[in-house]
Amino acid sequence: MDPGLFARLLPRAGIGFPEHTAIEPLDTDLTEIRPLERRVDSVFRVHVPGEEGGFVLAVESQGKPDPDKHNSWTYYLAHMYAKYRLPPFLLVVCKDKATAAWASEPIRVGRGFHTSMVVFPLVLGPGILPVITEPDEAARDLGVAVFSALAYASDPGLTAILDALASGVADDAGKSGSGDLDRVDWAEIVEIGLGDGPGREYWRNLMATYTPNFPGSNSIVEESWLEGKAEGKAEGKAETILRILDVRGVEISDSVRERVTACTDLDVLGTWIDRSLSAVRAEELFDGE
């Protein structure tokens, strides 16, 4: 078939076609010749009452803008739609406003004369999640309050957010809506998520004030994480990763435990910490490696 035929037909149908120098036919076999590994952080099937099948929700954690992710996210949604035959949605969790704003932009696939596909990611991050500064609101659902606080870890108003959250964590009624995690678990997740810095130290002081029986600050995340030596930091981060997985109820095999505890690369361990917050299986820590 004449490849230029469609370039002549489309304008007849009212669809513009750009000026071009050549049209080259490509292979029609789209089968992957070699395995192509693409993994999303987490994928869930959501069942909806009265609706057959429900939908698929993919969750990605994004630390900074990355143009290559546009290709990956488009692929994820198209692949999930073909695989599960259900409507797919992409949720991107960000830690700063710039990344959240970038991730919120629609991904348009096409050229000026026509858009073949548009991807609209759902985004959670600062400026999108609510700022919770009332203790009663934080106590009603600690899970929401904790992740809201972590989203605003770099916000100038972080101390007011942590004040409200600390009150909720200290309140036994705060277990409402928090699933299987108790207040100690949530406190540890907050400390880990805040990372090194004044926010983390402020949170430690709050825990010592609000909950006298709370484990000492050095037992929440081992002191070795704070030591200046790289070996101590690596050991502490490895313990943090395993603790997060354990708190979230993720089964940890002996091989995963050995690989995590044997790692001394602080950058790799930092990546694994981020992944441990959303991984469904412990092996997902090592995806793409």
C-alpha positions in Angstrom: 0.0 0.0 0.0 1.2 3.5 -0.8 2.3 4.9 2.5 1.5 8.4 1.3 -2.1 7.5 0.8 -3.1 8.3 4.4 -1.3 11.7 4.2 -3.6 12.5 1.3 -6.8 11.0 2.8 -6.6 12.6 6.2 -7.0 16.2 5.0 -10.1 15.0 3.0 -11.6 14.0 6.4 -10.9 17.4 7.9 -7.8 16.1 9.8 -4.6 18.2 9.2 -1.4 16.4 8.3 1.9 18.1 8.6 4.3 18.8 5.8 6.8 15.9 5.5 9.7 14.8 3.4 9.1 11.0 3.5 6.9 8.3 5.0 8.8 5.2 5.9 7.0 1.9 6.6 8.0 0.1 9.8 7.7 -3.5 11.0 4.1 -4.3 11.9 5.1 -7.0 14.4 5.0 -5.2 17.8 5.9 -8.3 19.8 8.8 -7.7 22.2 11.8 -9.6 21.0 13.6 -9.3 24.3 12.2 -8.9 27.9 11.6 -5.3 28.7 11.5 -4.8 32.5 9.2 -2.0 33.6 8.0 -2.0 37.2 5.6 0.4 39.0 6.1 0.9 42.7 2.7 -0.6 43.7 -0.4 -1.8 41.8 -3.8 -2.4 43.4 -7.2 -3.6 42.1 -10.0 -1.5 43.6 -13.4 -3.2 43.9 -16.3 -0.8 43.7 -19.8 -1.8 45.0 -22.3 -2.2 42.2 -19.6 -1.9 39.5 -18.2 -5.0 37.9 -14.5 -5.3 37.9 -13.7 -2.0 39.6 -10.4 -0.4 38.5 -6.6 -0.6 38.7 -4.6 1.9 40.7 -0.8 2.2 40.2 1.1 4.2 42.8 4.5 5.8 42.1 6.8 7.7 44.5 8.6 10.5 42.8 11.4 12.5 44.4 12.2 14.9 41.6 11.1 15.8 38.0 12.2 13.2 35.5 11.1 13.5 31.9 11.8 9.8 31.2 9.0 9.0 33.6 6.4 10.4 31.1 7.3 7.5 28.8 7.1 5.0 31.7 3.8 6.3 33.0 2.2 6.2 29.6 3.4 2.6 29.1 2.2 1.6 32.6 -1.4 2.7 31.9 -1.6 1.3 28.4 -0.2 -2.0 29.6 -2.4 -2.3 32.6 -5.5 -1.5 30.5 -4.5 -4.3 28.1 -3.6 -6.8 30.8 -6.4 -6.3 33.3 -9.2 -5.0 31.0 -10.0 -2.5 33.7 -9.8 1.3 33.8 -6.3 2.2 35.1 -5.3 5.2 37.2 -1.9 6.5 38.1 -1.2 8.1 41.6 2.1 9.9 42.0 3.2 10.7 45.6 5.6 13.7 45.8 7.6 15.3 48.6 8.0 18.9 47.3 5.8 21.4 45.5 8.0 21.6 42.4 7.8 17.8 41.8 4.1 17.7 42.5 3.4 20.6 40.0 5.5 18.8 37.4 3.8 15.5 37.9 0.4 17.1 37.7 0.9 18.2 34.2 -1.0 16.2 31.5 1.2 14.0 29.4 0.2 14.5 25.8 1.3 12.0 23.1 1.1 13.2 19.6 2.0 16.2 17.4 0.5 19.6 16.9 -2.0 18.4 14.3 -3.4 15.6 16.6 -3.2 14.2 20.1 -3.3 10.4 20.2 -3.3 10.0 24.0 -3.4 12.1 27.1 -2.4 10.9 30.5 -3.7 12.7 33.6 -1.8 11.5 36.7 -3.4 11.9 40.1 -0.9 13.6 42.5 -0.5 13.7 46.3 2.0 16.2 47.7 2.4 19.6 49.3 -0.1 22.1 48.1 -2.5 19.2 47.3 -2.8 17.2 50.5 -4.5 19.2 53.3 -2.4 20.9 56.0 -3.6 19.4 59.3 -2.9 21.7 62.3 -5.8 20.7 64.6 -5.1 17.9 67.1 -8.7 16.6 66.9 -8.5 16.2 63.1 -5.1 14.5 63.3 -6.5 12.0 65.9 -9.4 11.1 63.7 -7.2 9.5 61.1 -3.5 9.2 62.0 -2.7 7.6 58.6 -3.9 10.7 56.7 -2.3 13.1 59.2 1.1 11.3 59.1 1.4 11.4 55.3 0.2 14.9 55.2 2.9 15.9 57.7 5.6 14.1 55.6 4.4 15.9 52.5 5.1 19.2 54.2 8.4 18.2 55.8 10.1 21.2 54.1 7.3 23.7 54.8 8.0 26.6 57.1 4.9 25.8 59.1 6.0 22.2 59.9 6.2 22.8 63.6 2.5 23.6 63.9 1.7 20.4 61.8 3.9 18.3 64.1 2.3 19.8 67.2 -1.1 18.6 66.1 0.2 15.2 65.0 2.0 14.6 68.3 -1.2 15.3 70.2 -3.0 12.8 68.0 -0.3 10.2 68.3 -0.4 10.6 72.1 -4.1 10.1 72.2 -5.3 6.5 72.4 -8.4 7.5 70.4 -6.0 8.3 67.6 -6.0 4.6 66.7 -9.3 5.2 65.0 -8.8 4.9 61.2 -5.2 4.0 61.5 -5.6 0.3 60.5 -3.3 -2.2 62.3 -0.7 0.4 63.2 -0.5 1.7 66.8 0.8 5.1 67.9 4.4 3.9 68.4 4.4 2.6 64.8 3.1 5.9 63.4 5.6 7.9 65.5 8.5 5.8 64.0 7.2 6.3 60.5 7.1 10.1 61.1 10.6 10.2 62.4 11.9 8.1 59.5 10.0 10.1 56.9 11.3 13.4 58.2 14.9 12.4 57.7 17.8 14.2 59.3 17.3 17.8 60.2 15.5 20.2 62.7 12.0 18.7 61.9 13.2 15.3 63.1 14.7 16.6 66.3 11.6 18.7 67.0 9.5 15.5 66.6 11.7 13.6 69.0 11.3 16.3 71.6 7.5 16.3 71.1 7.4 12.6 71.6 9.4 12.9 74.9 7.0 15.6 76.1 3.7 14.0 75.0 4.4 10.4 75.8 6.6 9.9 78.9 6.4 6.1 78.3 7.4 6.4 74.7 10.7 4.6 73.9 13.7 6.8 74.2 14.6 8.9 71.1 17.5 6.7 70.3 15.4 3.6 70.2 13.0 4.9 67.6 15.7 4.9 64.9 19.0 3.4 66.2 21.7 5.9 67.2 24.0 4.4 64.6 22.1 6.1 61.9 23.1 9.4 63.4 26.8 8.6 63.9 29.3 10.3 61.6 30.8 7.0 60.4 29.4 5.7 57.2 29.3 2.1 58.5 27.1 3.2 61.4 24.8 5.1 59.1 24.4 2.2 56.7 23.6 -0.2 59.6 21.0 2.2 60.9 19.4 2.7 57.5 19.3 -1.0 56.9 17.5 -1.5 60.3 15.1 1.4 59.3 14.2 -0.4 56.1 13.5 -3.7 57.8 11.5 -1.9 60.5 9.3 -0.1 58.0 8.5 -3.3 56.2 7.8 -5.1 59.5 5.5 -2.3 60.7 3.6 -2.4 57.4 3.1 -6.1 57.7 5.3 -6.9 54.6 6.9 -10.4 54.8 10.7 -10.3 54.8 12.5 -13.3 53.4 16.0 -14.3 54.7 17.5 -13.4 51.3 16.0 -9.9 51.4 17.1 -9.4 55.0 20.6 -10.5 54.2 20.9 -8.2 51.2 19.6 -5.2 53.1 21.9 -5.7 56.1 24.9 -6.3 53.9 24.5 -3.1 51.9 26.9 -0.2 52.8 26.0 2.2 49.9 24.1 5.0 51.6 22.5 6.2 48.3 21.1 2.7 47.6 19.9 2.4 51.2 18.1 5.7 50.8 16.3 4.5 47.7 15.3 1.4 49.5 13.9 3.4 52.4 11.7 5.4 50.0 10.5 2.1 48.3 9.8 0.4 51.7 7.1 2.9 52.4 4.9 1.7 49.5 6.3 -1.8 48.6 3.7 -4.6 48.6 6.5 -7.3 48.5 9.9 -6.9 50.1 11.6 -7.9 46.9 10.3 -4.7 45.3 13.1 -2.8 47.1 15.5 -4.1 44.4 13.3 -3.4 41.3 15.4 -2.3 38.4 18.7 -3.3 40.0 
